[in-house]
Amino acid sequence: MRVAKQLFEDGGHELFKKQHYQPKKFPKSPGGTAYQRQVVPPDCILDYWHTLEKTQYPEYLDRRELRKK
C-alpha cells in the first residue's frame, strides 16, 4: 500500500513539473473568456408572454401551472 501511495505522489509531482506554463483554456470552459456569458432567464418570464405566444406551447404551460401549485 505504501509503494502505491509513493508512486501516486511521484506521478503527481512529475505531472506538475511537466505541465505547460500557459495551459490552453477553451472559451466556454471554467477560466475561459466566455465562461457563463449567456444569462439564463428566470422561469417567471413566461408569465408575461402574450396569449398568442402561450398557445404555441399548451402542454408545457399546463404542466408548468401544475408545478406552480
PDB file as gemmi writes it, atoms N, CA and C in Angstrom:
CRYST1    1.000    1.000    1.000  90.00  90.00  90.00 P 1                      
ATOM      1  N   MET A   1       0.830  -1.195   0.000  1.00  0.00           N  
ATOM      2  CA  MET A   1       0.000   0.000   0.000  1.00  0.00           C  
ATOM      3  C   MET A   1       0.876   1.262   0.000  1.00  0.00           C  
ATOM      4  N   ARG A   2       2.004   1.219   0.773  1.00  0.00           N  
ATOM      5  CA  ARG A   2       2.895   2.376   0.829  1.00  0.00           C  
ATOM      6  C   ARG A   2       3.565   2.627  -0.515  1.00  0.00           C  
ATOM      7  N   VAL A   3       3.854   1.554  -1.226  1.00  0.00           N  
ATOM      8  CA  VAL A   3       4.511   1.694  -2.525  1.00  0.00           C  
ATOM      9  C   VAL A   3       3.563   2.360  -3.513  1.00  0.00           C  
ATOM     10  N   ALA A   4       2.302   1.948  -3.491  1.00  0.00           N  
ATOM     11  CA  ALA A   4       1.316   2.534  -4.397  1.00  0.00           C  
ATOM     12  C   ALA A   4       1.121   4.019  -4.090  1.00  0.00           C  
ATOM     13  N   LYS A   5       1.097   4.356  -2.803  1.00  0.00           N  
ATOM     14  CA  LYS A   5       0.931   5.755  -2.410  1.00  0.00           C  
ATOM     15  C   LYS A   5       2.130   6.589  -2.870  1.00  0.00           C  
ATOM     16  N   GLN A   6       3.324   6.042  -2.719  1.00  0.00           N  
ATOM     17  CA  GLN A   6       4.528   6.752  -3.134  1.00  0.00           C  
ATOM     18  C   GLN A   6       4.549   6.942  -4.650  1.00  0.00           C  
ATOM     19  N   LEU A   7       4.157   5.905  -5.399  1.00  0.00           N  
ATOM     20  CA  LEU A   7       4.101   6.017  -6.855  1.00  0.00           C  
ATOM     21  C   LEU A   7       3.092   7.080  -7.282  1.00  0.00           C  
ATOM     22  N   PHE A   8       1.951   7.114  -6.586  1.00  0.00           N  
ATOM     23  CA  PHE A   8       0.919   8.100  -6.893  1.00  0.00           C  
ATOM     24  C   PHE A   8       1.432   9.520  -6.651  1.00  0.00           C  
ATOM     25  N   GLU A   9       2.097   9.740  -5.538  1.00  0.00           N  
ATOM     26  CA  GLU A   9       2.635  11.064  -5.228  1.00  0.00           C  
ATOM     27  C   GLU A   9       3.738  11.464  -6.210  1.00  0.00           C  
ATOM     28  N   ASP A  10       4.606  10.516  -6.563  1.00  0.00           N  
ATOM     29  CA  ASP A  10       5.666  10.802  -7.538  1.00  0.00           C  
ATOM     30  C   ASP A  10       5.071  11.170  -8.894  1.00  0.00           C  
ATOM     31  N   GLY A  11       4.027  10.469  -9.283  1.00  0.00           N  
ATOM     32  CA  GLY A  11       3.361  10.793 -10.549  1.00  0.00           C  
ATOM     33  C   GLY A  11       2.745  12.176 -10.523  1.00  0.00           C  
ATOM     34  N   GLY A  12       2.163  12.557  -9.400  1.00  0.00           N  
ATOM     35  CA  GLY A  12       1.595  13.896  -9.282  1.00  0.00           C  
ATOM     36  C   GLY A  12       2.642  14.986  -9.380  1.00  0.00           C  
ATOM     37  N   HIS A  13       3.786  14.749  -8.737  1.00  0.00           N  
ATOM     38  CA  HIS A  13       4.877  15.728  -8.808  1.00  0.00           C  
ATOM     39  C   HIS A  13       5.427  15.837 -10.228  1.00  0.00           C  
ATOM     40  N   GLU A  14       5.574  14.686 -10.892  1.00  0.00           N  
ATOM     41  CA  GLU A  14       6.084  14.695 -12.265  1.00  0.00           C  
ATOM     42  C   GLU A  14       5.111  15.407 -13.203  1.00  0.00           C  
ATOM     43  N   LEU A  15       3.829  15.161 -13.014  1.00  0.00           N  
ATOM     44  CA  LEU A  15       2.820  15.841 -13.832  1.00  0.00           C  
ATOM     45  C   LEU A  15       2.873  17.351 -13.615  1.00  0.00           C  
ATOM     46  N   PHE A  16       3.050  17.778 -12.359  1.00  0.00           N  
ATOM     47  CA  PHE A  16       3.126  19.203 -12.062  1.00  0.00           C  
ATOM     48  C   PHE A  16       4.356  19.833 -12.704  1.00  0.00           C  
ATOM     49  N   LYS A  17       5.484  19.130 -12.676  1.00  0.00           N  
ATOM     50  CA  LYS A  17       6.722  19.664 -13.252  1.00  0.00           C  
ATOM     51  C   LYS A  17       6.643  19.784 -14.772  1.00  0.00           C  
ATOM     52  N   LYS A  18       5.932  18.864 -15.421  1.00  0.00           N  
ATOM     53  CA  LYS A  18       5.927  18.814 -16.882  1.00  0.00           C  
ATOM     54  C   LYS A  18       4.730  19.525 -17.520  1.00  0.00           C  
ATOM     55  N   GLN A  19       3.901  20.151 -16.706  1.00  0.00           N  
ATOM     56  CA  GLN A  19       2.757  20.844 -17.301  1.00  0.00           C  
ATOM     57  C   GLN A  19       3.207  22.114 -18.021  1.00  0.00           C  
ATOM     58  N   HIS A  20       2.417  22.560 -18.949  1.00  0.00           N  
ATOM     59  CA  HIS A  20       2.762  23.743 -19.734  1.00  0.00           C  
ATOM     60  C   HIS A  20       2.630  24.988 -18.867  1.00  0.00           C  
ATOM     61  N   TYR A  21       3.499  25.953 -19.087  1.00  0.00           N  
ATOM     62  CA  TYR A  21       3.484  27.161 -18.254  1.00  0.00           C  
ATOM     63  C   TYR A  21       2.272  28.044 -18.509  1.00  0.00           C  
ATOM     64  N   GLN A  22       1.676  27.922 -19.690  1.00  0.00           N  
ATOM     65  CA  GLN A  22       0.480  28.688 -20.016  1.00  0.00           C  
ATOM     66  C   GLN A  22      -0.527  27.733 -20.670  1.00  0.00           C  
ATOM     67  N   PRO A  23      -1.311  27.011 -19.855  1.00  0.00           N  
ATOM     68  CA  PRO A  23      -2.197  25.984 -20.412  1.00  0.00           C  
ATOM     69  C   PRO A  23      -3.316  26.600 -21.247  1.00  0.00           C  
ATOM     70  N   LYS A  24      -3.748  25.847 -22.254  1.00  0.00           N  
ATOM     71  CA  LYS A  24      -4.827  26.316 -23.128  1.00  0.00           C  
ATOM     72  C   LYS A  24      -6.144  26.219 -22.385  1.00  0.00           C  
ATOM     73  N   LYS A  25      -6.888  27.301 -22.392  1.00  0.00           N  
ATOM     74  CA  LYS A  25      -8.213  27.324 -21.787  1.00  0.00           C  
ATOM     75  C   LYS A  25      -9.220  27.562 -22.893  1.00  0.00           C  
ATOM     76  N   PHE A  26     -10.156  26.652 -23.037  1.00  0.00           N  
ATOM     77  CA  PHE A  26     -11.183  26.814 -24.047  1.00  0.00           C  
ATOM     78  C   PHE A  26     -12.148  27.915 -23.605  1.00  0.00           C  
ATOM     79  N   PRO A  27     -12.714  28.673 -24.550  1.00  0.00           N  
ATOM     80  CA  PRO A  27     -13.512  29.847 -24.188  1.00  0.00           C  
ATOM     81  C   PRO A  27     -14.687  29.561 -23.259  1.00  0.00           C  
ATOM     82  N   LYS A  28     -15.386  28.458 -23.467  1.00  0.00           N  
ATOM     83  CA  LYS A  28     -16.588  28.211 -22.664  1.00  0.00           C  
ATOM     84  C   LYS A  28     -16.342  27.304 -21.470  1.00  0.00           C  
ATOM     85  N   SER A  29     -15.089  26.924 -21.217  1.00  0.00           N  
ATOM     86  CA  SER A  29     -14.776  26.103 -20.058  1.00  0.00           C  
ATOM     87  C   SER A  29     -14.440  27.018 -18.871  1.00  0.00           C  
ATOM     88  N   PRO A  30     -14.503  26.513 -17.634  1.00  0.00           N  
ATOM     89  CA  PRO A  30     -14.183  27.361 -16.483  1.00  0.00           C  
ATOM     90  C   PRO A  30     -12.798  27.982 -16.607  1.00  0.00           C  
ATOM     91  N   GLY A  31     -12.731  29.286 -16.420  1.00  0.00           N  
ATOM     92  CA  GLY A  31     -11.484  30.019 -16.578  1.00  0.00           C  
ATOM     93  C   GLY A  31     -11.320  30.603 -17.965  1.00  0.00           C  
ATOM     94  N   GLY A  32     -12.205  30.243 -18.892  1.00  0.00           N  
ATOM     95  CA  GLY A  32     -12.126  30.760 -20.247  1.00  0.00           C  
ATOM     96  C   GLY A  32     -12.748  32.145 -20.353  1.00  0.00           C  
ATOM     97  N   THR A  33     -12.583  32.765 -21.514  1.00  0.00           N  
ATOM     98  CA  THR A  33     -13.051  34.139 -21.685  1.00  0.00           C  
ATOM     99  C   THR A  33     -14.560  34.247 -21.831  1.00  0.00           C  
ATOM    100  N   ALA A  34     -15.232  33.191 -22.273  1.00  0.00           N  
ATOM    101  CA  ALA A  34     -16.676  33.252 -22.484  1.00  0.00           C  
ATOM    102  C   ALA A  34     -17.444  32.389 -21.489  1.00  0.00           C  
ATOM    103  N   TYR A  35     -16.812  32.016 -20.365  1.00  0.00           N  
ATOM    104  CA  TYR A  35     -17.461  31.150 -19.374  1.00  0.00           C  
ATOM    105  C   TYR A  35     -18.606  31.893 -18.695  1.00  0.00           C  
ATOM    106  N   GLN A  36     -19.772  31.304 -18.712  1.00  0.00           N  
ATOM    107  CA  GLN A  36     -21.004  31.834 -18.111  1.00  0.00           C  
ATOM    108  C   GLN A  36     -21.362  33.211 -18.658  1.00  0.00           C  
ATOM    109  N   ARG A  37     -21.190  33.417 -19.947  1.00  0.00           N  
ATOM    110  CA  ARG A  37     -21.561  34.695 -20.547  1.00  0.00           C  
ATOM    111  C   ARG A  37     -23.045  34.772 -20.852  1.00  0.00           C  
ATOM    112  N   GLN A  38     -23.643  33.629 -21.168  1.00  0.00           N  
ATOM    113  CA  GLN A  38     -25.062  33.637 -21.515  1.00  0.00           C  
ATOM    114  C   GLN A  38     -25.885  33.548 -20.239  1.00  0.00           C  
ATOM    115  N   VAL A  39     -26.716  34.537 -20.010  1.00  0.00           N  
ATOM    116  CA  VAL A  39     -27.550  34.571 -18.825  1.00  0.00           C  
ATOM    117  C   VAL A  39     -28.819  33.771 -19.104  1.00  0.00           C  
ATOM    118  N   VAL A  40     -29.137  32.833 -18.215  1.00  0.00           N  
ATOM    119  CA  VAL A  40     -30.349  32.040 -18.359  1.00  0.00           C  
ATOM    120  C   VAL A  40     -31.486  32.826 -17.713  1.00  0.00           C  
ATOM    121  N   PRO A  41     -32.511  33.196 -18.500  1.00  0.00           N  
ATOM    122  CA  PRO A  41     -33.593  33.989 -17.922  1.00  0.00           C  
ATOM    123  C   PRO A  41     -34.406  33.162 -16.926  1.00  0.00           C  
ATOM    124  N   PRO A  42     -34.955  33.791 -15.899  1.00  0.00           N  
ATOM    125  CA  PRO A  42     -35.758  33.050 -14.924  1.00  0.00           C  
ATOM    126  C   PRO A  42     -37.060  32.565 -15.548  1.00  0.00           C  
ATOM    127  N   ASP A  43     -37.645  31.559 -14.916  1.00  0.00           N  
ATOM    128  CA  ASP A  43     -38.859  30.939 -15.439  1.00  0.00           C  
ATOM    129  C   ASP A  43     -40.060  31.890 -15.378  1.00  0.00           C  
ATOM    130  N   CYS A  44     -40.034  32.892 -14.514  1.00  0.00           N  
ATOM    131  CA  CYS A  44     -41.182  33.792 -14.368  1.00  0.00           C  
ATOM    132  C   CYS A  44     -41.397  34.663 -15.604  1.00  0.00           C  
ATOM    133  N   ILE A  45     -40.450  34.688 -16.524  1.00  0.00           N  
ATOM    134  CA  ILE A  45     -40.615  35.452 -17.759  1.00  0.00           C  
ATOM    135  C   ILE A  45     -41.795  34.917 -18.562  1.00  0.00           C  
ATOM    136  N   LEU A  46     -42.050  33.616 -18.452  1.00  0.00           N  
ATOM    137  CA  LEU A  46     -43.156  33.014 -19.210  1.00  0.00           C  
ATOM    138  C   LEU A  46     -44.516  33.556 -18.775  1.00  0.00           C  
ATOM    139  N   ASP A  47     -44.609  34.083 -17.558  1.00  0.00           N  
ATOM    140  CA  ASP A  47     -45.880  34.657 -17.101  1.00  0.00           C  
ATOM    141  C   ASP A  47     -46.246  35.914 -17.874  1.00  0.00           C  
ATOM    142  N   TYR A  48     -45.264  36.570 -18.467  1.00  0.00           N  
ATOM    143  CA  TYR A  48     -45.512  37.822 -19.180  1.00  0.00           C  
ATOM    144  C   TYR A  48     -45.698  37.635 -20.681  1.00  0.00           C  
ATOM    145  N   TRP A  49     -45.716  36.379 -21.136  1.00  0.00           N  
ATOM    146  CA  TRP A  49     -45.940  36.126 -22.551  1.00  0.00           C  
ATOM    147  C   TRP A  49     -47.350  36.529 -22.957  1.00  0.00           C  
ATOM    148  N   HIS A  50     -47.501  36.891 -24.201  1.00  0.00           N  
ATOM    149  CA  HIS A  50     -48.815  37.186 -24.773  1.00  0.00           C  
ATOM    150  C   HIS A  50     -49.560  35.869 -24.964  1.00  0.00           C  
ATOM    151  N   THR A  51     -50.883  35.917 -24.961  1.00  0.00           N  
ATOM    152  CA  THR A  51     -51.677  34.686 -25.083  1.00  0.00           C  
ATOM    153  C   THR A  51     -51.429  33.981 -26.408  1.00  0.00           C  
ATOM    154  N   LEU A  52     -51.132  34.718 -27.466  1.00  0.00           N  
ATOM    155  CA  LEU A  52     -50.832  34.065 -28.737  1.00  0.00           C  
ATOM    156  C   LEU A  52     -49.516  33.285 -28.666  1.00  0.00           C  
ATOM    157  N   GLU A  53     -48.587  33.778 -27.885  1.00  0.00           N  
ATOM    158  CA  GLU A  53     -47.343  33.039 -27.706  1.00  0.00           C  
ATOM    159  C   GLU A  53     -47.567  31.795 -26.851  1.00  0.00           C  
ATOM    160  N   LYS A  54     -48.441  31.912 -25.872  1.00  0.00           N  
ATOM    161  CA  LYS A  54     -48.713  30.776 -24.989  1.00  0.00           C  
ATOM    162  C   LYS A  54     -49.441  29.645 -25.710  1.00  0.00           C  
ATOM    163  N   THR A  55     -50.213  29.961 -26.748  1.00  0.00           N  
ATOM    164  CA  THR A  55     -50.944  28.914 -27.462  1.00  0.00           C  
ATOM    165  C   THR A  55     -50.011  28.016 -28.273  1.00  0.00           C  
ATOM    166  N   GLN A  56     -48.781  28.430 -28.490  1.00  0.00           N  
ATOM    167  CA  GLN A  56     -47.839  27.607 -29.249  1.00  0.00           C  
ATOM    168  C   GLN A  56     -47.297  26.443 -28.406  1.00  0.00           C  
ATOM    169  N   TYR A  57     -47.340  26.556 -27.084  1.00  0.00           N  
ATOM    170  CA  TYR A  57     -46.799  25.532 -26.188  1.00  0.00           C  
ATOM    171  C   TYR A  57     -47.826  25.174 -25.108  1.00  0.00           C  
ATOM    172  N   PRO A  58     -48.989  24.644 -25.469  1.00  0.00           N  
ATOM    173  CA  PRO A  58     -50.028  24.417 -24.459  1.00  0.00           C  
ATOM    174  C   PRO A  58     -49.657  23.323 -23.446  1.00  0.00           C  
ATOM    175  N   GLU A  59     -49.048  22.212 -23.892  1.00  0.00           N  
ATOM    176  CA  GLU A  59     -48.747  21.116 -22.958  1.00  0.00           C  
ATOM    177  C   GLU A  59     -47.721  21.558 -21.914  1.00  0.00           C  
ATOM    178  N   TYR A  60     -46.697  22.228 -22.369  1.00  0.00           N  
ATOM    179  CA  TYR A  60     -45.652  22.661 -21.435  1.00  0.00           C  
ATOM    180  C   TYR A  60     -46.217  23.656 -20.413  1.00  0.00           C  
ATOM    181  N   LEU A  61     -46.996  24.605 -20.879  1.00  0.00           N  
ATOM    182  CA  LEU A  61     -47.518  25.617 -19.960  1.00  0.00           C  
ATOM    183  C   LEU A  61     -48.549  25.029 -18.999  1.00  0.00           C  
ATOM    184  N   ASP A  62     -49.283  23.989 -19.431  1.00  0.00           N  
ATOM    185  CA  ASP A  62     -50.214  23.315 -18.499  1.00  0.00           C  
ATOM    186  C   ASP A  62     -49.437  22.602 -17.393  1.00  0.00           C  
ATOM    187  N   ARG A  63     -48.360  21.891 -17.776  1.00  0.00           N  
ATOM    188  CA  ARG A  63     -47.531  21.228 -16.761  1.00  0.00           C  
ATOM    189  C   ARG A  63     -46.879  22.250 -15.832  1.00  0.00           C  
ATOM    190  N   ARG A  64     -46.516  23.373 -16.384  1.00  0.00           N  
ATOM    191  CA  ARG A  64     -45.882  24.423 -15.584  1.00  0.00           C  
ATOM    192  C   ARG A  64     -46.855  24.981 -14.555  1.00  0.00           C  
ATOM    193  N   GLU A  65     -48.100  25.161 -14.940  1.00  0.00           N  
ATOM    194  CA  GLU A  65     -49.123  25.651 -14.000  1.00  0.00           C  
ATOM    195  C   GLU A  65     -49.335  24.639 -12.873  1.00  0.00           C  
ATOM    196  N   LEU A  66     -49.294  23.333 -13.201  1.00  0.00           N  
ATOM    197  CA  LEU A  66     -49.441  22.328 -12.151  1.00  0.00           C  
ATOM    198  C   LEU A  66     -48.248  22.373 -11.197  1.00  0.00           C  
ATOM    199  N   ARG A  67     -47.061  22.575 -11.713  1.00  0.00           N  
ATOM    200  CA  ARG A  67     -45.875  22.654 -10.857  1.00  0.00           C  
ATOM    201  C   ARG A  67     -45.908  23.889  -9.961  1.00  0.00           C  
ATOM    202  N   LYS A  68     -46.473  24.979 -10.469  1.00  0.00           N  
ATOM    203  CA  LYS A  68     -46.526  26.206  -9.662  1.00  0.00           C  
ATOM    204  C   LYS A  68     -47.457  26.052  -8.473  1.00  0.00           C  
ATOM    205  N   LYS A  69     -48.480  25.186  -8.587  1.00  0.00           N  
ATOM    206  CA  LYS A  69     -49.414  24.970  -7.491  1.00  0.00           C  
ATOM    207  C   LYS A  69     -48.789  24.106  -6.483  1.00  0.00           C  
TER     208      LYS A  69                                                      
END                                                                             
